[in-house]
């Protein structure tokens, strides 16, 4: 791995991952065998694998719901973040009055809003997507805004000397120059998005992996709970891989990675 | 010896006035003009305000207060194809080339050369521009590289693209802000010859801190110090002057003496 790449951007070598996962699984199974921890506290990986197979239909159904929440929230939140950043770049007045609110809003623990969102948007997809949007909106908006503001001064001088309008300068110069910042915002958002959906499900839901985990816990089906957790991990890993590939394409187009 | 018969008397661009930033006066009561169709070099040490003067002429932000006048040849303004844009008429007949190439990494060579047209959304005569780009690519010798991105080019080639982009603007006045200073000696030599050749009909101001470059390229030479701007005699033969010629070397030595005093 290249050491100058931020951790969140590093590519995962599938073989290295397989080896480390295998070591963890073996260690885990050994701990379970040696200490004889009861199954309802910590099931071994074999028991979890068994549950994964046994409940595969159930897990797939709930995973699908969570996936829609996460991806939906990710897309909508990213679009909102992009729109906000561009609007703030164009309007000095908007920046003046919106920036303080945006910055202060970050001191509100977003999770605390989950019950309110459930109250407003119900037990369905709506409240989870809203939660996800709330969590990822700021990282996307702020990193893109930083990028839009950090356009190399020479580029702007050149555009000015070529008599580009303010709008054209935004679209043709600031925007493409800020794409790498946007893609790092999206990478960050991809890490946060599942948290939003799961918290939303914990607070009130009838579907989704977070809901399934609580349900399984209540019925002392700890193997199912772990199976749901494993399913969630696999999903987030897939999501990360897909967004990383898309962001890499974006960076490449912007001429920032070769 | 060649007689300098290109001493045009027409003024391409002139500036008179004072410039002040914060409380300090960067230059006061300067008066300085570029002869039409000639290369004028402005030589001076770093921090003396050469670039600020150039930015002032180009209509770019300088972070200071200028009291005075900048005038371009009225014929230039009259011939400006779209002079309804903007209020600063002088800036509309000027194109500008900086020390760094300022190529946009997301555009290929052709697109970078047509940057001005892109930024102004001039799409009504695309074929005309396409042919102009073809010609320029040929002129600056980038034939095999027209679809490459900037990161695939060497420093010298990138500066060639920047030169072509400057020419594509097709303005009568061209301001060059130390465009060759970041290049290695040999590439710089090539670029100076190329730039002189392709810009020979333009009114050019070259800001530089390199006496050799100034002597090599200048029809007219001004030295800028903290005491103002002074005209300095150039050798009688025409630029571009041979670097190793005794006249050039003598002139260089004399110029260095002036700079040191």
Interface residues (C-beta under 8 A of the other chain):
Chain A: X152 X154 X155 X157 X158 X159 X160 X161 X162 X163 X164 X168 X169 X172 X173 X176 X177 X179 X253 X254 X255 X256 X258
Chain B: X55 X58 X59 X60 X61 X85 X86 X91 X92 X94 X95 X96 X98 X100 X102 X104 X105 X106 X107 X115 X116 X118 X119 X120 X121 X149 X150 X151 X169
